[in-house]
Amino acid sequence: LLMRSPCERIAKRSVMTRNTNSQHDGGEPNINRRTMLQSGAAATAALIAGCGGSGGGGVEGEPVETQQIRVGELSNFVDLAQETANQWSELGVDFEIDSTTWNTFVSEAYTNTPEQVSHTPWGSSPDRVDPDFHLSSYTSDSAVNIAGYENEEYDDLFDQQRAAYDPEERAEIIGQMQEILREDLPELVYVWPKATLPINTGQFDIQPTEFIGARTTGTMTVLTAEPVGDTDTLVVGAQQEIAIPNPLAPSSNDLQYLLKLAYDTPSRVGLDGDPINWAVENYDQVDDTTIDMTLREGMTFHDGESVTAEDLEFTFNFLQEYSFPKYDPFLSDVEGAEMQTDMTVRVELAQPNVAFLNSAMTFMNILPMHIWQDVPDEVDQPVNWNADVDQLVGSGPLQITEITDTEIRYEAYDDHWETPAFDEFIFVNRASIEAIRADFEEQNIHMTTSSPPPSVTNELANQNDFISKSTAASVLQMKMSFNLGQAPFDDPAFREALMLATDPNRIIDVFYNGEADVGDGTLLHPQSSFSADLPPVERDLEAARQTLRDAGYEYDSDDQLHYPAE
């Protein structure tokens, strides 16, 4: 392992800055005002670090060893993590990238504490527009508390915000939670990329979903698409392995929402990002823990059977009896459900939960009892059931007709009250962003759930008059999770210094062509109506290093950071 001194790291970053600029500009290195400013910033960092001048004396503490950032290979995540590592290394600590395939990363990263640091973005999906999902990931008993964070005051406030049905009261409580997260920094959220995606507007009128974008996780984006060209088949391409067939246990978030095109949910997230009544026509809040739900009249499953309150009652009780990891967090407060009439079900909650209607009811597929009641007799656990295509029976606007290793085919369900304007929908798996780009240019696909680099989207839109760029705020974020049980990440001062050493504006400029929002360190989108007015993350390397000195860290004559002396 080659160990560089901080002065060598700063010199290297100055060169990398010029090289990165030339790569993203698409030409030879050029000396312009921006390059000069960035080189000047590197020189300033060198002066702060003591490079080129006299070194310090001896120190007592142990040197802070090289740290690794675990990252999955998807989109620009590895390059972005490398840039963050370069910025953090200017604190006098080497940071290296440890990358693996995306599927391997997902299987390990979101339910386990990282060895040191991991790059763990949550994707943009409708159930995450309400802040409850992201806020719940920091509660002590959360299955996705990646950092292993524990704070009793935070846990109490989380329960209070769930019981706050008044939006202003809830926003005030969430603001207090944000302030705690900003102070403790169990994770660092520093960039919120916008959903900047290509769409074929020559063939379809496609509207993005706010905080999701023009992708299939925004199911109303798909269901409201209207043909304007010579085809009645809407095609979506993505880097997504197709491995269904349990609609309650899909292998990815994209597949989860592809299935929700075939299954009705009580509510859906509308194009404006707010929940709308869907299969449930009316919610009657009897009290803080009792809700009566009345289904729409005339609904049928794809096999012709009527959808009744018996199916809705069965769905709640089935998901309560059997464990489905994707569903358990949403329905953990459900104590039971009971039919009141042929179309109405009463749901009892263990405690008040405002997010139950905002998130859980946009997520829960309504199951046909006549199919699912036999599943427990067929397998050891229903989560392991592998359905045949003819068993993937929902009541949604699209009906699944075929699944292969490379595509999922649907046709419009004519008996639905919101039948799409197109006849057929096809989802195709593609091996790379390059393949997706070629498909767009040849008009083989009309939208994508993958996220091409903004430069690719811009080129597609600029070079093809039938392609447009769709831009929307997104709850996708760039986030680093720390191992709070291991030095140096167990020290709040060290985590604070990392935040101060982070330059989100450079990351947004280089990797997102300016199409992103700066985060405030916490897992709440700055444009959310619940977001507190916290200062954004802003790079101040001198303040970062001073934060470390104030906490007892020292720098040796080579500007290597050392732990506080014992």
N, C-alpha and C positions, 0 to 999 in steps of 0.2 A: 504493500500500500504506500503510495507516494504521499507524504504529508507536506503541505505547503504552509509557509508562514502566512499570517494575515496580509503582510505587505505584498507577497506574491499573489495571494488571492485577489487583492484589489487591482493589481496590475492586470491579472488575467481577466477580471470582469470588465475592465476598460476596453480590452481587445474584443471580448465577447459582445459588448454593447455595440461596438462598431460593426462587428460581423452580423449580429442579429438584425441591425437596422438595414444592412445591405440585403440580407436574405428576404426580409419582409417587404422591402421596396422593390425587390425583383431585379436588381442590377448590381453593378460593381460598388464597392465601398465608396461613399462620397462624403466629403467634409462640408457639412452644412451647419447652420446655426444650432439645430437640434443635437447633432453629433458633438459640436464644441461644448454645448451646455452639459451633455452627459459626461464628456471627458473631464470637464471642469468639476463635475460632481465627484468623479472618481479621484481627482487630485485632492479635493477637499477631504474625502474619506481617508486618503493617505496621510494627510496632515493630522487629522483627528487620531489616526491609528499610530502616529509617531513614525511613519515610514520616511526614510530619508533623513531622519534626525537622530538624536541620541536616544538610546533605549533606556528602560527603567531598570531598577535594581532587582535583587532577588525577591521571591514571593514565597509564602509559607504553604498555601493551599495546593491541592493536587490540580493538574491541568484538566480542563473540561475536554473529555475525549471526543473523537469523531462521532457524529450522530447520523442516523439513517432515516430517510423519509421513504416510506412504503407507498407505492402508487400503482394504480392499474393502467394498463395500456389501452386507452380509449381517447379518441379525438386528440386534443392538444394537451392532455393532462400531464404527460411525462415532461414535455418541454416547459410547461407552466411551473411544475414542481421544481424543475431544475433552475429556473429563473429565481424562484423563491429561495431555493437553497443558496444560490449565489449571493442574494441580498443578505440572508442571515449569516453567511460565512464572514461577512465584514465585521461581525461582532467579536471575532477572534476565536471562533469555533468552526471546524470543518463540518459541513453537512453534505452527505452523499445520497444519491438516488438508488433505491432498491425497487426495481419495477418487475411486474409479473403480468400475465394475461388478465384481461378484465374479468372473465368468469371466475378465475382463481381468486382474484382480489375480492370480488363481491362475496364469495363464499366464506372468506375469512375476516374481512375488515369490519363489517357492520354489526357483528355480534361479539367481537373480541377486542380487548384493549390492545393498542399497538405496542410493539416492543419499545419504540421510542416515539416516532411521529408517523402518522399516515394521512394521506390526502383523501378525504372521505366526503365528496360532494353528495348531497341528496338530490335526486332528479326532480324535475318539475312534473307534478301530477296534481289533479284536482283536490285530492284529500289533504294536500299540504298547503293549500292556499290559506285556509284558516290557520292561525298561528299555533293551535293546540298541538299538532303533530310535532313540529320542531321543538316547541317548549317541553313537550313530554319526554324528549330524548335526554334531558338533563335530570330527570327525577331519579331518586336513589334506586327505585325498583324497576326502572325501564330496561327492557331487554336490548335496547339499542343505545344504551348509555355508554358510548364507545370509550370515553375517557375515564370512566369509573368515577364520575363526579358525585359528591355527596354534600348537600347543604340543607339542613333542616328548615331554615327560613324560606329557601327557594321552594322546597316541597310543599310547605304550608301555603305559600302564595299560589302555587300551581293549582291546588285544590280550590282555593278561593276564586281564581279566575274561571274555573269550570262551573262554579255555582253562580257566577255573575251574569245574569241574563240581560242586564242593562249594559249596552255597548260602552257608554262612557265610564261606568264603574269598572268594567272589564279592562278597558284600555289603561286606566290608572294602575290597576294591579299588574298588568303585563309590563308597564313602564318600570315598576319597581323590580320586576324579575329581570328585565334587561339591564338595569343598573348593577344588579348583583353579578350577572354574567359578564358584563364589561369589566368589573373589578376583578373577578376571579379568573376569567379567560380559560375555562376548561378546554375550549376550542377557539380557533381564530378564523372568523369569517370575514374575508377582506374584499371579495369581488363577487358581484351578482351579474353574470353575463346575460344580456338580453337574448330572447329567442329570435335570432336573426336567421331566417330560413328561406330557401327558394320555394316558390310555388308556380305551377303552370297556370297562369291566368288566361292563357289563350284557349284553354279547354274547360276550365272550371273557375267559378267564383268561390273562393275559399277565404273564410274569415278566421283570424286567429282568436284564441281564447286568452283573455288577459291573465297574466302571470303563468301561462302555459305556452302560448305561441301556436303556430299553425302546425301542430303535430297530433298524432292520434290519441295521446293521453288526454287531450282536450276533446272528449268524444263529441261535443256539440260542433266543433270545427268540422269533423267528418260528416256528421248527420245533417248539417245545414248547407253542405257544398252543393252548388247548382251547376249543371252542365251549361256551357256557353259556346262549346265547339261542336265537333261532329262525333263525339263519343258519349256513351252512357255508362262507361265503366271507369270508376275512380281507382287509380293504382297508387299505392304507397310503397316506397322502397326504403330499406334500412339495413344497417349491420345488426342483425338480430337473428340468432339461431332459433329455429322453430321447434319447440318441444312443449306441446300442450299435452296431454289432454285432460288434465284435471282443472276445471275452471275456478276452483277454490285454492289451487296450489300451483300457480304458474311459476316459471323459473325466472321471470324478470318483470320489471314494472311495465315495460312496453306491452308484453303479452297479457299482463293483467288488464290493461285498458283496451286492448284489441278484443278481449272476450266480453267486455262491457258493452260492446256494440251489439252483441247477440243476446245479452241478458239485460233486462230492465232493472234499475235500481230505484229505491223509493224517491230519491232526488237526484239531480245532476247539477254539475257546475255549468252555469250559462256562459255565453261568450264574454260577458262583462266580469267574470270571475266570481260572481255571487251564486249561491245555491238557488235552484228553482225546483218547485214541485214537479215530480215526474210520474212514476207509477202510483205514488200516493198523492191523491188529489187534495187532501186536507189533513193537516196536523192540528189536533186540539190538545193544547197543554192543560191537562186537568189540574196538575200541581207541579211542583219543581221536579218530581220524580215519576210522574205518570203522564203518558202521552197516548192519546187515541189516534190511530192512523186509519184513514179511509181510502181504499183503493179506487182507481178509476173504474167506471162501468165498461163492460164489453171487452176487456182484455183477454187474449188467448195466447197460449203457448204455441210454438211452431208446429207441434203435432196436432193442433186443433183443440186441445183440452182448455177449458176455461181457467183463468187465473182468479182465485178467490182468496178470501181472508184465511182460509185453511192453509194455503201455500205460504202466505206471509207469516202466519203463526208458526208453521213447521220450520221455516227458514231460521227465524230467531232461535227457536229451541234446539234445532239441530246444531247450529253454530255455537250454542252455549254448551251442548253436551259433548261435542267432539272438538278437538284442538286443530285449528288451522292457523299457523303462525302469521300469515298475512292478515288474518281477520281478528285474531285474539285481542290486539291492542284497542281496536275500535269498539268491540262489543263486551269488554271486560266488566262494564257497569250494568249490563242487562241481567236482571234477576229472573225474568220470565216474560212470556207473551201469551195472551189468551184472546180467542175470538169473542167479539161482542155481538156482531151480526155477520151476515154472509160477506160483507165488504169491509168490516171494521175490526181492527185488532188493538187491544190495549197492551202497551209495553210498560213494564215496571223497571225502574232503574234503582240501583243500590244507593245512589247519591246524585245530586244535581249535576248535570253535565251539558253545558251549552254546546259543546263541540259534537255532541251526539247527533244533532240535526244538521250541523254545518259540515261535518266530515264523514261520520260513520254512515249516514243515510245516503251519501253520494257514492259510497264504496261498496255497500252490501248488495250482491246479486240476489234477486228473488228466485228461489229454486222451485222447480216443479216437484211437489211431494210424490207424485206417482212414479217418478224415476229415482229420486234420492232416498226414499224410505227403504229401498232394498240394498243400497250401497254397503251399509255396515255388515251385511251377511256375505258380501262378496270378497271383502279384503280384511286384513288385520286391523287397519285404521283407515277411515275414509280419506285421510289426507294422501294415502298411497294409491287411491283408485285411478286407474287409467281408462278413460271413457272412449268408446268408439264415437265416430263422428255423429252417428244417428242418435247418440245419447247426450250430445251437447245441445240440449233443447232448452232454449230460453224463451222469452217473450219480446225480445228487443226488436228494434227497427231493421236489423240485419240478421239473416239466418245463415249459419255456417253450412256450406255444402261440400267442402273438400279441404283436407289438410295433407300436405306433402312435406318433404324435408326442406323445400325451398319456398313454399307459398301457402297462404290460407285464402280460400275463396268464400265469398258470401254473396247472397242475393237479397234484394230488398224484400221485406216481409209486408205484403200488401194489406194485411189485416191490422197493421199497427196504426195508431192514431197520428203518428208522425213519420209516415213512410218517406224515406229519402227521395230526392228528385232524380237520382240516378238508379240504374237497374242492378248493377253489380259492383262489388268492392273487392279488390285483390290486394293482399299484403305480400310483398316479395322480399326474400332475404338476399342481400348482396354482400360480397366479400370485402368491399372496401369503399371508402369515400370516393375514390377515383371511378369505381364502377357506378356508383350512384350519380356522380356528375355526368358520366357518359349517358346514362339512362335519361337524365333530364334533357340533355342536348338532343337526344333522339326521340324525345316525347314518349318514352316508354313508361315513365312515372310522372305523377302530378304533384306529389309532396313527399316529405321524408320525416321519419321520427328521429333519425340520427341528426347530429349537429355538425354540419360541415364548417370548417374555418370561415369566418366572415369574408375573407378574401375570395374564397371559392364562390360563396353566395353572390358577392358583388360582381364577380366576373360572369357568372351565369346570367345575372340580370342585365348586365351591360352589353353582353354579346348576343343575347337572344331576345327578340321583341315579345316572345310568348311567355317569358319567365319574368316574374317580379320578385322583389325582396320583401318579405313580410317581417315586421319587427314588432315585438311586444315585450313588456316587462316579464321576467320569469323568476320563479322561485328556485331555479337551479342556482347553486352558489359554489364558489371555490372556498374550501374549508380544510383547515389542518386540525387534526385531533392529536392531543398529547397524552402520553402515559403519565398520569398524575401521581402514580405511585413510584416513579423512578426519577432520580436526579439526572439532569438538572430541571426536568419539567415539573417536578413536585414543588418548585419554588415559584410563587406568583411573580416575583421580580424578574425572573428569567423569562417567563411567558410575556410579561409586559414589555421587556426589551425586544423580544421577537416581533411583537406588534409594531413597535416604534421603528424597527429596522426594515419593515415591509413597505414596499413602494407599489401600492395598488394602481396608481395612475400609469406607471410605466407598463405594468402587466396589461392593463386595459388598452393602452396605446399599441403595444407590440402584438398582443395575441387576439384582440377583439376589435381592432380598428376603431376604437372609441365607443363600441356598442356594448357598454356594460355600466353598471352602477357601483360606486365605491361602498363597501360595507362599513359598519361601525364596530365590527368585532363580534357581534352577536348574531344569532340565527333567526333574525326577523328582517324581512325585506324593508329597506328604507322607505319604500312607497306604500307600505301597508298602513291602513288606517289605524292600526294598533301600535305602530312603531313610536317609540319615545324619541325625543330630540337629542340624540347622543352625537358627539363629534365623530366624523368619519375617521377611518384609519388613515394616517398621514405619516410619511417617512420622516424621521428625525434621528439620524444615526448618532449624532452627538448626545442627544437626550437618552437614547437607548444605552449607550455605553456608560453614561453617568448614572442611569438607573442601576446598572450592574455594580458600579463602584459603590454607590450608596448602600447596596445590599451586602457589601463586604467582598465582592469579587475583586480580583486584581489582575493586572496585565504584567507579563514578564518583559524582558528586554527585546524579545521577538514578537511582542504584542499578542502572545497566546493567552487566552483567558484561563484563569485559575479559579477554582472554587474558594469560597471564604475559608480562612484558616479555622481549624477546629479549636 
